Amino acid sequence: MGQPATLRLQNRSSILSLLFQHHELTRTQIAQLVGVSTVTVNSIVRGLLEQGLAESKDALPGQPGRPAQLISLSHRAGTVIGMDVQRHQVFLAFSGLQQGPAHTLTVQVVTADLTEQVVRLLDDHRRLEPHGSVKGVTIALPAPVGPDGRPGEPNTLPELDLARLNSWAAAHQVSLAYGNDANLAAAAEYQLGNVRTTSSFGLLLERESGLGCGLFLGGQLYLGRTGRAGELGMTVWRGQEPQEVPGPTALEQLGEQTRYRRMAEILAALVTVLDLETLLLSTLQNDRLRAELSLLLPASIRVVDSQHGDHGPALGALNVTASRVQTRLLSLQPAVPEAM
C-alpha cells in the first residue's frame, strides 16, 4: 500500500537530516533513530542514492553473515560557498553539504574589475565542482542587509555590481544571498569559534571598509528593526579635544588614537546596557583596543580575539549557505514516489 505523500516527505526529510548530522549510519540505525520500519528506510534510501544525495559502502566485517551497509551523505551532494568581498581582497570558503572542514583561500583583486573577478571565482568553483554542483552562495558585504535580503546604505563597496551577480546566480540556478560582514563573522564565532557556549556577546570587526559590530543576544543574532543593527562605524561623534576632527564626524573617520578611545567607550556602554558576557575583537590593533577596554570594563567581562580573524565573515557566510541549501533539500518532493 502506498504511503501518503505528506508522511513520505516527512520521513525522507528526517532521514536526510540525519545524514547531514552523522558521518555514517546503517539502515538499522536510521530506522531506530527516525522511528520507522527498515522497509521504509530502504525505500527512501534507494531514492536518495538514485538522486545522488546519499552513498553506501559495506561496513568492515566483524560479525558472521553479510556486512551491513553504511549510508552517508554523498561527497558529491553539492558544493556550498561563502564569500567575503573587500575592495582589494576576496576571502572565500567552500565545503560540502555536511559542513565538514572548510577550505579557505584569499584572492587579491583589482577594484576596477571587482565584479568580473568575483564572477570568475564563482565560475571556477562551478566548473571544478569540488563537492558536486554548486548549490548556494552567500556573499558578505560591508553594508547593512534588510529583512528582505537586500543590501542597503551605507554600502562602502559600490564597485560590486549586485545585479550582475544576481544574473549569474539565476543563469546557473544557484541560490544566492547577501549578509552583513560583521553579523556573519559573529555567526561564525557562535557556531565554530570562541563563544560556542556564550549566548550574549558582541564582535567588533574593523577592516579597510569600516567598522561593524555583530551582536548575539540570548543566542540569537540581533539585526534590529531594519537590519542596520551593528553599524557602529557610522556613529556620529562631536569633537571635544584639540586633536579631534571639529564638528560631527563618523567614528570610523576619526584619527587612530581618538578612534580607539571612542570605540572602547562605546563598547563598554554596550556591554553594560545589553549585559553582554564577552567581547570578541577582530580589529587592526586588538592589543591597543584591549588596553583601552581594560580601563573601562570589570574583570568579569571576557575580552578575547576572534578565532577566525579575517576569514570570519566568509566562514559565517558558508554556514548560512549550507543551512539554507539543506533546508531547501529537506523540503523537496522526491523525484519518484517511493512505494511502501
C-alpha positions as CSV (number, residue, x, y, z in Angstrom):
1,M,0.0,0.0,0.0
2,G,1.4,3.4,-1.0
3,Q,2.4,5.7,1.8
4,P,0.6,9.1,1.9
5,A,2.8,11.8,0.2
6,T,3.0,14.0,3.3
7,L,4.2,11.2,5.6
8,R,6.7,10.0,2.9
9,L,8.1,13.5,2.6
10,Q,8.3,13.8,6.4
11,N,10.2,10.5,6.6
12,R,12.5,11.5,3.8
13,S,13.3,14.8,5.5
14,S,14.0,13.1,8.8
15,I,16.4,10.6,7.2
16,L,18.2,13.2,5.1
17,S,18.5,15.4,8.2
18,L,20.3,12.5,10.0
19,L,22.7,12.2,7.1
20,F,23.5,15.9,7.3
21,Q,24.4,15.4,11.0
22,H,26.1,12.0,11.1
23,H,29.1,10.7,9.1
24,E,27.8,7.1,8.5
25,L,24.8,5.1,9.7
26,T,23.5,1.6,9.0
27,R,19.9,1.2,7.8
28,T,19.0,-0.3,11.1
29,Q,20.4,2.7,13.0
30,I,18.5,5.1,10.7
31,A,15.2,3.1,11.4
32,Q,15.8,3.3,15.1
33,L,16.7,7.0,15.2
34,V,13.8,8.0,13.0
35,G,11.3,5.5,14.4
36,V,10.2,3.9,11.1
37,S,10.5,0.4,9.7
38,T,13.5,-0.8,7.8
39,V,11.3,-1.3,4.8
40,T,10.5,2.5,4.8
41,V,14.2,3.3,5.3
42,N,15.2,1.0,2.4
43,S,12.8,2.7,0.0
44,I,13.7,6.2,1.0
45,V,17.5,5.5,1.0
46,R,17.1,4.0,-2.5
47,G,15.6,7.2,-3.7
48,L,18.4,9.3,-2.1
49,L,21.0,7.1,-3.7
50,E,19.4,7.5,-7.1
51,Q,19.3,11.3,-6.7
52,G,23.0,11.4,-5.8
53,L,22.3,12.7,-2.3
54,A,23.5,9.6,-0.5
55,E,26.1,6.9,-1.0
56,S,26.7,3.5,0.6
57,K,29.6,1.2,1.3
58,D,30.0,-2.1,3.2
59,A,30.9,-1.9,6.8
60,L,34.1,-3.7,7.9
61,P,33.3,-7.3,8.6
62,G,33.2,-8.1,12.3
63,Q,30.2,-10.4,12.7
64,P,29.1,-13.5,10.9
65,G,26.9,-13.0,7.8
66,R,26.8,-10.3,5.2
67,P,28.3,-7.0,6.4
68,A,25.8,-4.2,7.0
69,Q,25.9,-1.3,4.6
70,L,26.9,2.2,5.8
71,I,24.8,5.0,4.4
72,S,26.2,8.6,4.3
73,L,25.6,11.9,2.6
74,S,27.2,11.8,-0.8
75,H,30.5,13.6,-1.0
76,R,29.1,14.9,-4.3
77,A,25.8,16.1,-2.9
78,G,26.6,19.7,-3.5
79,T,29.2,22.5,-3.0
80,V,28.3,25.5,-0.9
81,I,30.3,28.7,-0.9
82,G,30.8,31.7,1.5
83,M,32.5,34.8,0.1
84,D,33.6,38.0,1.8
85,V,34.2,40.8,-0.7
86,Q,36.5,43.7,0.1
87,R,37.9,46.3,-2.2
88,H,41.3,44.7,-2.6
89,Q,40.7,41.1,-1.4
90,V,38.2,38.4,-1.6
91,F,38.0,35.8,1.1
92,L,36.4,32.5,0.0
93,A,35.3,29.4,1.9
94,F,33.7,26.3,0.5
95,S,32.7,22.8,1.6
96,G,30.2,20.0,1.0
97,L,26.7,20.0,2.5
98,Q,27.8,18.1,5.6
99,Q,29.8,21.1,6.7
100,G,33.0,19.3,7.3
101,P,36.3,21.2,7.4
102,A,36.1,24.2,5.2
103,H,38.6,25.1,2.5
104,T,39.6,28.7,2.6
105,L,41.5,31.0,0.2
106,T,42.3,34.6,-0.1
107,V,42.5,36.3,-3.5
108,Q,43.9,39.7,-4.3
109,V,41.7,41.7,-6.6
110,V,41.7,44.9,-8.5
111,T,38.9,47.3,-7.5
112,A,38.2,48.5,-11.1
113,D,37.5,44.9,-12.2
114,L,36.0,43.7,-8.9
115,T,32.6,42.3,-10.2
116,E,34.1,40.2,-13.0
117,Q,36.8,38.8,-10.8
118,V,34.2,37.7,-8.3
119,V,32.2,36.1,-11.1
120,R,35.3,34.3,-12.4
121,L,36.0,32.9,-8.9
122,L,32.4,31.6,-8.8
123,D,32.7,30.2,-12.3
124,D,35.9,28.4,-11.3
125,H,34.2,26.6,-8.5
126,R,31.2,25.8,-10.6
127,R,33.4,24.1,-13.2
128,L,35.6,22.3,-10.6
129,E,32.6,21.1,-8.6
130,P,34.8,20.1,-5.6
131,H,31.8,18.5,-3.8
132,G,29.4,18.3,-6.7
133,S,27.4,21.1,-8.4
134,V,27.4,24.5,-6.6
135,K,24.1,24.7,-4.8
136,G,24.3,28.0,-3.0
137,V,26.5,31.1,-2.3
138,T,26.3,33.8,0.4
139,I,28.3,37.0,0.0
140,A,29.4,39.1,3.0
141,L,29.2,42.8,2.3
142,P,30.3,45.9,4.2
143,A,26.7,47.1,4.2
144,P,23.5,46.6,6.2
145,V,21.2,43.9,4.8
146,G,17.5,44.4,5.4
147,P,14.9,41.8,6.3
148,D,14.1,41.4,2.6
149,G,17.7,40.3,2.0
150,R,18.6,43.4,0.0
151,P,21.8,45.3,0.8
152,G,21.2,48.9,1.9
153,E,23.1,52.1,2.6
154,P,25.8,52.9,3.6
155,N,27.5,50.5,1.3
156,T,31.2,51.1,1.2
157,L,31.6,48.8,-1.8
158,P,29.6,50.4,-4.6
159,E,32.1,48.9,-7.2
160,L,30.4,45.5,-6.8
161,D,27.6,45.1,-9.3
162,L,24.9,43.1,-7.4
163,A,22.6,42.9,-10.4
164,R,25.4,41.2,-12.4
165,L,25.8,38.7,-9.5
166,N,22.1,38.1,-9.3
167,S,22.0,37.4,-13.1
168,W,24.9,34.9,-12.8
169,A,23.1,33.0,-10.0
170,A,19.8,32.9,-11.9
171,A,21.5,31.7,-15.1
172,H,23.2,28.8,-13.2
173,Q,20.3,28.1,-10.8
174,V,22.4,28.8,-7.8
175,S,20.8,30.1,-4.6
176,L,22.4,33.5,-3.8
177,A,22.0,35.6,-0.7
178,Y,23.8,38.5,1.0
179,G,24.7,39.3,4.6
180,N,26.5,41.9,6.6
181,D,30.1,41.1,7.2
182,A,30.2,41.8,10.9
183,N,27.0,39.8,11.5
184,L,28.4,36.8,9.6
185,A,31.7,37.0,11.5
186,A,29.7,36.9,14.7
187,A,27.7,33.9,13.5
188,A,30.9,32.1,12.6
189,E,32.3,32.6,16.2
190,Y,29.0,31.4,17.7
191,Q,28.9,28.3,15.6
192,L,32.6,27.4,15.3
193,G,34.7,29.8,17.4
194,N,35.5,31.2,20.8
195,V,31.9,31.7,22.0
196,R,30.1,28.5,21.3
197,T,28.8,28.3,24.9
198,T,28.0,32.0,25.2
199,S,24.5,33.3,24.5
200,S,25.1,37.1,24.6
201,F,28.2,38.7,23.1
202,G,29.5,41.3,20.7
203,L,32.1,41.1,17.9
204,L,33.9,44.2,16.7
205,L,35.1,44.0,13.1
206,E,37.5,46.6,11.8
207,R,38.8,46.5,8.3
208,E,39.6,48.6,5.3
209,S,35.9,49.0,4.6
210,G,35.0,50.3,8.0
211,L,33.7,49.3,11.4
212,G,30.9,47.0,12.3
213,C,29.6,45.2,15.4
214,G,27.8,41.8,15.3
215,L,25.5,41.2,18.3
216,F,24.2,38.0,19.7
217,L,21.5,38.4,22.4
218,G,20.1,35.3,24.1
219,G,21.6,33.0,21.5
220,Q,20.1,34.9,18.5
221,L,21.8,37.3,16.1
222,Y,20.3,40.7,16.6
223,L,19.6,42.6,13.3
224,G,17.4,45.4,14.5
225,R,14.2,46.7,13.0
226,T,15.7,47.5,9.6
227,G,18.7,45.2,9.6
228,R,21.0,48.1,10.5
229,A,22.0,47.0,14.0
230,G,25.7,47.0,14.5
231,E,26.6,49.8,12.1
232,L,29.0,51.2,14.6
233,G,31.3,53.0,12.2
234,M,28.5,55.5,11.3
235,T,28.0,56.6,14.9
236,V,28.4,60.4,14.8
237,W,31.0,61.8,17.2
238,R,31.3,65.5,18.1
239,G,35.0,66.6,18.5
240,Q,35.8,67.6,22.1
241,E,39.6,67.5,22.2
242,P,42.1,69.6,20.2
243,Q,43.4,66.6,18.2
244,E,39.9,65.5,17.2
245,V,38.2,66.5,13.9
246,P,36.0,69.5,14.6
247,G,32.3,69.1,14.3
248,P,30.2,65.9,14.0
249,T,32.3,63.1,12.5
250,A,31.6,59.4,11.8
251,L,33.5,57.2,14.3
252,E,35.4,55.3,11.5
253,Q,36.7,58.6,10.1
254,L,38.3,59.7,13.4
255,G,42.1,59.6,13.8
256,E,43.5,56.4,15.1
257,Q,44.2,57.4,18.7
258,T,40.9,59.1,19.2
259,R,39.0,56.3,17.3
260,Y,40.3,53.6,19.5
261,R,39.4,55.5,22.7
262,R,35.9,56.3,21.5
263,M,35.4,52.7,20.3
264,A,36.3,51.4,23.8
265,E,33.9,53.9,25.4
266,I,31.0,52.8,23.1
267,L,31.7,49.1,23.5
268,A,31.9,49.5,27.3
269,A,28.5,51.2,27.2
270,L,27.1,48.3,25.0
271,V,28.4,45.7,27.4
272,T,26.7,47.5,30.3
273,V,23.4,48.2,28.6
274,L,23.0,44.8,26.9
275,D,24.5,42.8,29.8
276,L,27.0,41.1,27.4
277,E,29.2,38.2,28.6
278,T,32.0,38.5,26.1
279,L,33.6,40.9,23.6
280,L,35.4,39.5,20.6
281,L,37.9,41.6,18.8
282,S,38.8,41.4,15.1
283,T,40.4,44.8,14.6
284,L,43.6,46.2,13.1
285,Q,45.1,46.6,16.6
286,N,43.4,44.2,19.1
287,D,46.0,44.8,21.8
288,R,45.6,48.5,21.7
289,L,41.8,48.3,22.0
290,R,42.0,45.7,24.7
291,A,44.2,48.0,26.8
292,E,41.6,50.8,26.4
293,L,38.8,48.4,27.4
294,S,40.7,47.2,30.5
295,L,40.3,50.7,31.9
296,L,36.5,50.7,31.5
297,L,35.3,47.1,31.9
298,P,35.1,44.9,35.0
299,A,37.4,41.9,35.1
300,S,34.4,39.6,34.8
301,I,33.8,40.5,31.2
302,R,35.8,38.4,28.7
303,V,37.7,40.3,26.0
304,V,39.2,37.8,23.5
305,D,40.4,37.8,20.0
306,S,38.2,36.4,17.2
307,Q,39.2,32.8,16.5
308,H,38.7,33.2,12.7
309,G,40.1,36.7,12.1
310,D,40.0,37.8,8.5
311,H,38.2,34.6,7.4
312,G,35.3,35.0,9.9
313,P,32.8,36.7,7.5
314,A,33.4,34.1,4.8
315,L,33.1,31.2,7.2
316,G,29.9,32.6,8.6
317,A,28.6,33.1,5.1
318,L,29.5,29.4,4.3
319,N,27.5,28.2,7.3
320,V,24.5,30.3,6.4
321,T,24.6,28.9,2.8
322,A,24.8,25.3,4.0
323,S,21.9,25.7,6.3
324,R,19.8,27.4,3.6
325,V,20.6,24.7,1.0
326,Q,19.9,21.9,3.5
327,T,16.5,23.4,4.4
328,R,15.6,23.5,0.7
329,L,16.7,19.9,0.1
330,L,14.7,18.7,3.1
331,S,11.5,20.2,1.7
332,L,11.9,18.9,-1.9
333,Q,9.5,16.3,-3.1
334,P,11.1,13.0,-4.1
335,A,11.6,12.8,-7.9
336,V,9.9,9.4,-8.0
337,P,7.3,8.4,-5.4
338,E,8.7,5.6,-3.2
339,A,6.2,2.8,-2.8
340,M,5.8,1.2,0.7
